[in-house]
């Protein structure tokens, strides 16, 4: 059964058009009702990134939660993984992150976490949606049972200490010149602070949020400014977070980009050597490069693939006992420490490997040569172009051309009206022509 509000990563859309105060109020009421089980005072923590619309959504959600008798702890601007961690450590029944992740400021979104800090299952999200579309009047609290709301002041220090404690006690980044790009987003204070406390010489980019500039020409979706800064300062490493800091990309000392596949390879090899892998393999999505799969096989490790979305990666990890997983886009889940992707913690793990090996990032973080991979997006106005016969024929022809030496992945975006077409293989020209053929067929059908 399809869902009306929730996508692959919570609810997301244009602020004050799709993500309205009314919607936020309903989410707060419905989620509050679902998660109030047992005879005790229930609480929810709410964090946000730096978008202007965060204030509007935050207060609407406070109204929703308190109206059904739930107490609210307001965290202010904090990374998504910090909200997940604080949901657990503050014994909350529910965690909320108000963010549209890597999108620009015009969008916003709502991500929900259960009491253990994990994103909600499809089933629970459907329960919330059903309640949102029902009459909740009879479920509102009496005047004497309304919830209270208050701000929590020490959360930044809590998260910084948590992040530092994911490293060995004697690990220091002294002598490392680091440029950190916080995308003018949720980690603009905590990420530079944590790296500085670990001894690094820190230079910051994207740490002047004004409500409008989140992800604008900065962060993991626009790493060019970071690359230039790394070269200019002759830094050892550049770290690019996204707006809510749950994903990370790395820039080496030459200003060259390192994607999530390479980062997963680095961590997988290091944890394998240290005996820290809970299973002989890692989990990634269908978008990860075939080169990663071949590299892991050379180490005797497997690559389990899931649909796109870090929640699906984590579900597979939990079900099958893996402790390393992630996405090519930069989400990395290290479940020994985190219940969701954590860009800062992942970056620190990579920095620790670089420090221990005493080699440059360009060498450490080039674990394998990726196969040629081409990804293109086709925007559509409506309907279901992937169900059209002409598109099905084009996809079948593309798979036949590619054969067994590559992969073709076609999927609709979970957050916007876009069909994503990706192909990879040893022959770049063939891969490009296949993607072009499928995109033309989709565009014609759309």
N, C-alpha and C positions, 0 to 999 in steps of 0.2 A: 504494500500500500504506500503510495507516494505521500510525502509530507508537504504541507502548505507553507510553513514558516521556516523550518530548519533545513539547512543545507549540509554540506560535508563538514563545515566547521562553525556550527552555531547558526545564528540568524544574522544576515548581513544585507545591507542595502543603502540607498540614498538617505542621508539623515533628514529628518522632518518630512520625508515623503513616504519612504518605506519603513524606516526605523523612526516611528513617531512616539511622542509621549504616551499616547493611548496604547500602542503596542507594548511599550516597555512596562506600563502599568499592568497590563494583562499578563505579561510574562512573569512579573514579580508575584502577582496573585496566584497564578496557576502553579508555578514552580514552588511557591511557598506552601500551597496546599498539599502538593505531592510529597514534599519532603518533611512535613510535620507528622511524624509518627512517634508515638510514645508520650508519656505524661511528664514533660519537662519543658523548660523554656528554650525554644529553638532559636538558632541564630544563623545569619548569612553574612559572608564577607563580600564586599564589592570593591573591585579595583577598576582602573580605567587607564587609557593612554592619554595623549595630550590634545585630542581633537576638541574643537570648540563645542561640538554637540555633546560631548561627554557630560557636561553639567546638566543639560536638559534630560538626558537619558538616566543619569544617576539619580536625580531627584524623583523622577517618575517611578523608577524601580523601588526607591525607598518607600514611596507612597504605597506601591503595590504590596511589598512585603509586610510593612507595618499594618496595613489594613486587614491582613489575615493573621495578625498576631505574632509575627516573626520579628525578632530584634535584628538590627542591622549594624555591622561594623564597617565603616568607610575607610578604605586604605589610601585613597588618592591615586596619583599616577604610579603604577607599579607594573612590572612585566607580568605577562600571563603566567609563566611558571612560578612566579612569586605568589600569585593569587592561589594557584593550585597547592603550593606548599603551605601557605598560611591557612587555607581551608582545613587542612589536617591538623596543623600544630595549634590552631586556636579552637579546635574541637567544634568547628561549625558544621551545620547540616548541609550547607550548600555554599558554593563559591560562584561569583559572577565576575567576568571580565568584560568590560565595555570597550570594544576595539574592533576595527575592521582590518587589523593586522597590517599587511603591506599596501593596502589601498590608500588613496589620497584622502585628504581631510573631509571631502564632501560626503564620503561614506562613513558608516559606523556599523557596529554589530554587537551582538550579545553572545558570549560563550558561557556555558554553565558547567560546573564541576560538582560531582557528588562528594559525600563526606570524607572519602579517602583521597580526594584530589584528582580523580579520574574524570574525563569527559563522559557525558551521559550516553547511554546506549540508545539505539534507535527506538526501542520499546518505550523507554522513559520519556524521550522527546515526543513520541506520539501521545502519551498520556497527557503531557503538558499542552500539546496542541488541542486535544479534545476539550480540555478544561477551558482553554482560551476562547473557544467558540461557543461555550455554554454560558448560561446565566449563573454568575457567581454570587449573586446577592445573598443567598441563604448561607453561604460559606464564609462571609465576612465576620471578623471578630466583633464582639460586643465592645462598647466604649471602654469598659474597664479592662478589656483584654488586648488592646492595641499594642503593637510593638514599639520599641524605642530605637533611636538611631544615634550613634556617636562616632566621632573620628578617632582613629588609633594612630598614635604619634610615633611609635618606635619601629614601625614595620620595615623601614629602609635598612636599619642596622640589622634587623633579624635576617633579612634576605642576604645581605652582604656576608654575614657570618656563615649562613648556610652554604652559599656558593664557595667560600674559602675552604670550608670543611669537606668538600668533595675531593680535595687534593691531599696527598700525604702531608703529615705535619711539618716535615722539613723542606717542603717544596717552596722555592723562592724564584721569582722572576727578575731578580736583581740582574742588571746588565742588559735587559731586553728593552729595546725601544719599540713601543706599541702605539699605533694609531687606532683609536676606537671610534667608529661611526655609529651613533645611537639613533639615527634617522629622525632626530627631533621628536623622539617617541618616549615610550614608557620607561626605558632604561637610562634616560639621559643623566641621571644622578648616580644610580647604583652601580652601573657597569664601570665607569672610570674610577669610582671610589674603590671597588673591589680589586681592580688590577693594581692601583697605586698601593693599596695596603699589602699586596703580595710582592711589592718591591720593584715593579716595572716603572720605567720612565714613560709616562702616559701623555699622549697628545690627543685631544678630543675634537671630533667633528660631529655636527648634528646634535648639539646639546643646547640649543637656544629655541625651544618650542614657543610658538606664539598662537597656537590654536589652529593655524592654517597651514603650516609648513611641514607637517609630518609626512615623511617619505618623499618629499618634493626634492628631487635631484640629490638625495642622500639615501643611505641605508642599503640593505641587501638587494633591492630592486634597481638601484642606481649607484653602483660601486665606483664609477669613474672618478668622482671627487676623492674618494678614499685612496684609489690607486695613485692618483697624482700626488696626494699628500705623503704617501709612503715613499715615493721616489724623491720628492722634494726634501723630506726630512731624513732620508736614508735610514728609514726605520727597518726593524727586523721583520715586522709582521703588521698587517692591517686586519681589523676585525669589523665586519659590517653586520649589524643587527637590523631587524625590521621594526616596524612601528610598535609591536607589542613584545619584541625581544624573545619570541619563541623559535626563531630561526636565525642562522648565521651563515655567512660566507666569509672566506679568508682571502686576503691578498698577500702574495709573497713579497719578498724584498725587492723584486724587480717590478712590482705593480701588476703582476699577472693574477688573474682570478682563480681561486680554487673552489670548486663546487662541493655540494654535500656528499656526492659519491666518493670523491677523494678523501673527504674527512672521515666518512664511515670506514673506508679502507684503512686509514691510518690507525683509528681507534681499534678496529677489529684485529689488526696485526699486533698492536701493542698489548691489548688485553689477552690475546691468545698466548703471547710469549710469557705474560705474567700469570697465566692460569686463571684469569678473571672471567672468561666467557662461560656463562652458565650452560650454553650449548655450543656445539661446533659450527656456528654460523650466525648470521644476522638476518634482520627483516628489513625489506625495503619495498617500494611500490613498483608498479609496472613501468614507471617512467625512468627508473634507474638504468644506467648504461650497461649494455651487455659486457663491456670491458670490465666493470666491477665484478660481475658474476664470474667471468673467466679468471680474474685475479684471485678472488676468494677461493675458487676451486684449486688453484695452484698452491694454496696454503692448507688445503684439506678442509676448507670451510664451505658451507652451503649458503645460498641466498634464497630466502623465502620471499615471494612477491605477494603484495596485496593490492587492492584498489587504491587510487590516489586519496590521500588524506591521512594525516598523522594519527588520527583516532583509529583507523583501520590497522595501521602498523602496530599500534599499542595493543589493540585487541588480540592480534595474532601473537604478539610477544607474550602477553599474559596467558593466553590459552595454551601455548606450546613451550613456555619456559625460557624464552630468549631474554637477554638483558641489553642488547644493542640493536637499535633499529633507527630508521630515519628516511628522509626523502632527499632527492637530488637538489631540491630547492633550498635545502639548508636546515630543515627540521632534523634534529637528532635527539633520540630518546635514549637515555642511559638510565634504565629502570632501577639500577642499584641506588640511584640518588633521586630521580625525578619521576613524576607521573605523567609528564607531558614534555614536549620539546622545550629545551632551555638553551638559548643561543649563547649566553654567557658561560654556563657550565661546560658546554661542548667546546667552546673556544679555549677555555682554560685547560681542558683535557688535551687538546692538540698542542697548546703551548708547552704543557708539561713534557710531551713526547719530544718536541723540538729541543727543549732545555736539556733533557737527559741524553739525547743523542749528540748534542753539540754540533749539529749540522744546520745549514740554512733551511728556511721554510720551503724554498723552491725544490729542494732535494727530498725533504721528509714528506711533503704533501703531494708529491707526484708518484703515487704508488703504482699507477698503471696508465697506459695509453688508451684513452677512451675511443670507442668506435665512432665513426661519423654518425651524428644524430641530428636530425632536423625536426623542429617542432614549429608548426604554424597554427594560428587560430583563425577560425571562420565565424564571423558574427552572423546571427540569424534573427529575424523579427518575431517568429512564432512557429508553431507546429513542431513536428518531429522529423527533421530532415534525415536522420539516420535510419528511419523506417521506410524511406522511399526506395523503390526498386532500383532506380538508376544509381543511387548511392551504394546500395548493396552490391551491385554488379562491379562498380569501380573498386570497392574494397576487396572483393574476391579476386579481381584481376591483379591488384597490387600485391596481395599475399602470394599469388602464384609467381609473380616476377621475383619477389624477394626470396622465396624458397625457405630453406632451413638455416640460412646463414645470416638471418637478421630478424627483426621484430617490427610489427606494425601495431600501434596502439591508438585507438580512436575513442574519444570519450567526450561527453558533454561536461562543461564546467559545472561545478556545484554552486557557484556564487554569481555567475553572470550568463547571459544568453550567447554562449560561445561554444563551438565544437573545436576541440583540440585534436590535431592530427600529428602524430609523432611516428617516425620510422628511423631505424638504425640498421647498419650493416657495414660490411667491409668496403663496399663500393660507394663512395660519396655521390657520384653522379647518378647512380641508380636510385639511391635513397631520396635525393632531391626531386627526381622526376616522379617517383611514386607519391611523395607528399603533394606535389603540385597537382597530379592527376586526381587524387582523392579530394583535395581542397576545391578544385574546380567543380567536381560533381556535387559536393555539399553546397557550394555557393549557388549553383544552378537550381538545386532543389529547395534552397532556403528562400 
